[in-house]
């Protein structure tokens, strides 16, 4: 399984809800096993710069690629990109992840 995690910050704090709405479009893409869009609770003692998180689980790399190729993915980009400051993304394969 591939986990896809993306962090966003807003240029203007007043746009965080609008960004969330633009990211929520991603939930209508059928290729994810699970997809969540959430506000950062900002409770970390060392840093709370991130405003929003997108978390997705995909069966494999092909499913993730199909998700990114879907027209709603581009629609979300078009809605969010003008309002965001930072976007950091990471994808990893759970079969190679260390831990419990």
C-alpha positions in Angstrom: 0.0 0.0 0.0 1.1 3.5 -0.8 0.5 6.3 1.7 0.3 9.8 0.3 0.6 12.7 2.8 0.6 16.4 1.7 0.9 19.5 4.0 -0.3 22.9 3.0 0.0 26.4 4.4 -2.1 29.4 3.4 -0.7 32.7 2.2 -3.5 34.4 4.1 -4.9 32.8 7.2 -8.4 33.9 6.1 -8.2 31.5 3.1 -7.7 28.2 5.1 -11.3 27.2 4.8 -11.4 28.0 1.1 -8.3 25.9 0.6 -9.9 23.0 2.6 -12.9 23.2 0.3 -10.7 23.1 -2.7 -8.8 20.0 -1.3 -12.1 18.3 -0.4 -12.7 17.9 -4.2 -10.1 15.2 -4.0 -12.4 12.9 -2.0 -14.6 12.4 -5.1 -11.7 10.7 -7.0 -12.3 7.0 -6.9 -8.8 5.6 -6.8 -8.0 6.1 -3.1 -8.8 3.4 -0.5 -8.9 6.2 2.0 -8.6 10.0 1.7 -8.9 12.6 4.4 -8.5 16.3 4.3 -8.2 17.9 7.7 -7.1 21.1 9.5 -3.9 20.8 11.5 -4.8 20.9 15.2 -1.6 22.9 15.8 -0.7 21.3 19.1 2.9 20.4 18.4 5.3 22.0 20.8 8.0 22.6 18.2 6.1 23.8 15.1 2.6 24.5 13.9 3.2 26.1 10.5 1.1 23.6 8.6 -2.5 24.6 8.1 -4.0 21.6 6.3 -3.2 17.9 5.7 -4.2 15.5 3.0 -3.8 11.9 3.8 -4.5 9.1 1.3 -4.0 5.4 1.1 -3.7 3.7 -2.3 -3.5 0.0 -3.3 -0.3 0.6 -5.3 1.6 3.1 -7.4 -0.7 2.7 -10.3 -3.7 3.7 -8.2 -1.8 6.8 -7.0 -0.9 7.7 -10.6 -4.5 7.3 -11.7 -5.6 9.5 -8.8 -3.1 12.2 -9.9 -4.3 11.9 -13.5 -8.0 12.4 -12.7 -9.5 15.7 -13.8 -10.7 16.5 -10.3 -7.1 16.4 -9.1 -6.3 19.2 -11.6 -9.5 21.1 -10.5 -8.2 21.0 -6.9 -4.9 22.3 -8.0 -6.6 25.2 -9.8 -8.6 26.1 -6.7 -5.8 25.7 -4.2 -2.6 26.8 -5.8 -3.3 30.5 -5.9 -4.1 30.5 -2.2 -1.4 28.3 -0.8 2.1 29.3 0.3 3.7 25.9 0.8 3.0 22.4 -0.3 5.1 19.5 0.9 4.3 16.0 -0.2 5.6 12.5 0.6 4.6 9.1 -0.7 5.8 5.8 0.8 5.3 2.1 0.4 4.1 0.6 3.7 5.8 -2.7 2.8 9.2 -1.1 3.1 8.4 1.1 6.1 10.3 0.5 9.4 8.4 0.3 12.6 5.7 -1.7 14.3 
